[in-house]
Amino acid sequence: MASAREIQSRMQSIKDTMKITSAMYMISSSKMQKAKKSLADTEPFFFGQRNAVARFMQCVPDTKNIFFGKEGVAEDQKKRGYIVITADKGLAGAYNHNVIKLTEQWLAKGNNNTLFVVGQMGKHYFEKKGVLVDIEFTQTVQNPNPHRARDIAERVIELYDKGYIDEVYMIFSKTKNGSCEADVSKILPLERKKFEKVENKEEYNQFAIFSPSPKAVLKNLVPNYVKGLIYSALVSSYTSEHNARMVAMKSATDSATDMLKSLELLYNRARQAAITQEINEIVGGASALQAD
């Protein structure tokens, strides 16, 4: 059995660790609430962009545009781009693992892949595995905002417009029922069925004039809509990361509490054994003196 001093030292070390995990829990909770508020403040604008695209489709339902798909590209020949959103650091349970695992499954579906990585954990993992990271977006995960989402959207749309990519997907995390789940969302080309329903559809006239042209209008609408999708995914991943970190830190704190309880029992036993030994030594010494 370890000595009382050794057990006491270990207990103090665990208490110090508990202070760190508790602080990380509170920090993640604060950051998650702040991100949720930021998303709620900007959602009306992006919902307006989505409805604008939907109204465009209502007025010009048969429009043919590159944003709604490229013709003549076989399924097995399509060049796919993947925007993968991970964290910059660990200590978040299976948050990074789930996103990376899902990404590997999708990358295995074809060879013509372009990988956009947001977050240091994903970057380091794929570089270690020898997977080429085509474009990395730094300083984005810990500060998701519309400006950073615009930078990603502009780069992706540029490659899509020039024909380097035929489809674009986002792989990120969502929080469902208190747990984090990795998800895949297709952002380009746009799917017409997603724009079939518009709130208060009867309020909009079927006749519209587009200036300078429907193509120019759509070229302005789609980037803003894609930016909204990316920004929403960035915030969703950010909140999921901190939710996962809160769960991990709470679990670590609970485990440390259980360890302290067990160590307290060992500590009391060690003290009792030490006291008993001292009493025995005193009694033994007194008996030896009486015998003399």
N, C-alpha and C positions, 0 to 999 in steps of 0.2 A: 504493500500500500504506500502511496506517495505521502510525503510528510505534509503536515498542516500548512507549512509555509509555501510549499510548492502548489498545493491546491488553492491557497489564497491568491497566489500570483496569477494562476490561470483564471480564477474568477474575475480578477481585476481586468485582465486582458479581454475577457468576454464582455464585461461591462463597457469597456472603451469601444469595442466593436459595435455594441448595441447603440451607443450614442451616434455613431456614424450612420448606421442603417436607418435609425429613426430620423436623422436629419435629411438623408437622401429621400426618404418617404415624403417628408413635408415639402421638400423642394420640388419633387416630381408632381405632387398634388397641386402646388401653386402654378407651375408651368402648364399643366394640363388645363386648368381652369382658364388661364390667360389665353391659350390657343383656341379653346372653344369659343370664347367671347370674340376673338378676332375673326373667326370664321363666321359667326353669327352676324357680325357687323357688315361683312362683305357679301354674304349670300344673296341679298336682294339684287345686287348688281349682276351677279352671274346667272341668277334665275331669269333676269331680264334679257340677258344675252341668249339664253337657251330659247326663250319665248320668241325672240326676234328671228332666230334661225327657223323656228317652227312656223312663224307667220310667213317667212319667205317661202318655205316649202308649200304652204297652203296656197300662196298666190302663183307659184311656179312649180307645180308638182312634178313636172316631167323634165326638170332641168338636168342637164348632164354636166357634171363638174368633177374634176379630179378629187375633190374632197369627199365625194360620195362613191368613190371606187375607180380603179383603173381597169380598163378593158384589155383583153388579150394577154393577161398574165396567168399562166397555169398555176394551180395551187402549190405544186411541188417546186415551182420556180420563184415563188414570192420571196422578197427580201423583207424580213421582219425586224423591227426595232423594238427593244424592250427597255422601258424606263424602270429601273429597279431602285426602290427606296428602302434603305436600311438606316441603322443608327450610326453615330460616330463612335460609340463606345458600348461595352457590354453591360453586365449586371442587370439585364432586363429579361431574365428567363429565356424562353424559347422564341422571343420576338425576332431576332436576326436569323436564327436557324430556320424558322418556318418560311420566311421570305426567300432565303437563299435556296432552300430545298425546292420550293415551287418554281423558282427561276430555272434551276437546272432541268426540271422536268419539261419546261417549255422550250428551253434551248435545244433539248434533245430531239425536238420535232422537226428540225431543219438545220441546214448548214449555212444558209445565207442570213446570218444574224448580226445585228448591230446592237451593242450593249451600252446603254447609258446608265451610269451608276451614280446614285445620290447617297452619300454616307460612306464613312471610312471603313466600317466593318465589311460591307460588300466589296469595296475596292480591294482591301487586303486579302479577302478570301479568294476572289477570282484571280488575282495576280499570283497567289500562292499555288492555285490549281492550274496555272498556265492558260487561263481563259483571257482572251484579249478584251480589255476594257477600252472601247472606242472613245467614249467621251465621259469625263468625270466632272460633276458639278460640286464644287467645294463650298464650304461655309453656307450651306443651304438647309441642312437637316435641323440645326439648332435655332434657326431663325426663319421659319416658313412665312413668306409674305408674297403678295401679288407681284412684286417686282422680280423676285427670284423665279416665280412660276412663269413670268413672261419671258425671261431669258431662256428657260428650258423649252417653252413652247415655240419661240422663234427659231431656235436651232433645229428642233425636230421638224417643224413645218418646212423649213428651208430644204432639209434633206429629202423630205417627202415630195416636195414640189419639183425638185431636180431629178427625181427618179431613183435616188439611192436607196429609198425605203418604199415598200408597197403597203405595209401595215405597221401600225404602232400600237403597242400594248403597255399598260402600266401594271407593275406588280408591287403591291404595297399591303399594309396591314389595316384592318378594321377592327373596331371593338364591338363585339356582339355578345349581349347578355353577360357583360362583365369580363369576357375573355377575348384575347386577341386572335384573329384569324387572318391568314394571308389570302389575298384575293387578286384576281386578274381582271383588268378592265380594258376594253378596246376603245381607243380614242380616235384613231384614223384607220381607214376611211369612216366617215360618219354613217350610221345606220338610219335609214329613212324612217323605219317603224318607231324609232324613239321620239320622233317629232310629229307623230300623227295626232297626238292629243294636245290641245292647247286650251288653257283655262279661258272661259268666256269667249269661246271661238266665234260665237255669233256677233260679237261686238266689232269684229274686224271685217272690213270690206274685202270682197273677192278681187276687186280691181285695185291695182297699185302701179305707180310709176317709179322706176328705179333709175337713179341718176348717179353716175353717168351710164351705168349698165348693170343688169342683174349679176353678171360675173364680177364686176368691181365691188358691188355691195357685199356679195358673198365672201369675196376675198378679204374683206374687212371684218365681217361677222365671225367667221370660223376661227381665226386666231384668238379672238377674245373668248370665244366659247371654250376652245382647247385650253387656254390659260386658266379658265375657271375650273376645268376638270383637274388639271395638274395641281392647282393651288389647293383644291379640296382634298386631293390625295396626299399632299404634303402635310396638311394639318391633321388629316385622319391618321397618318403614320406617326406624326409627332405625339398626338394624344394617346395612341395605342402604345407607343414606346414608353411613355411615362406611366400609363396605366399598368403595363407589364412590369415596369421597374417598381412601382408601388407594391404590387403583389409579391414580387421577389423580395423586396426589403421587409415587408410585413412577415413573410415566411421565415426570413433570416432572423428577424427579431424574436419571433415566436420560438424558433428552434434554440436561440441563445437563452431565452427565458427557461426553457425546459432543461438545458444543460446546466444553468445556474442552480436550479432546484436539485439536480442530481449531485452537483459538486458540493452544495451546502450539506447534503447528507454525508458525503464522504468526508467533508471538512469536520463535521461534528463527531464522526466516528474516529477520525484521526486525533482530534483533540481529546476525546474520551480515552482513547488508547494511550496517548501520551500522559494524561493525568493518572491513569491507572498504573502505568509503568513507574511514574514518580512515587506514587503511594507505596507500591511494592518495594521500591528501592529504599524508601524511608523506613518502612516496616522491617525490611531485611537488615538495614544498618542498625536499627534500634535493637533488634534481636541479637545481633552479633555483639553489641556493646554489653548487653545483659549477660551474655554467655561468658564474657571475659570477667 
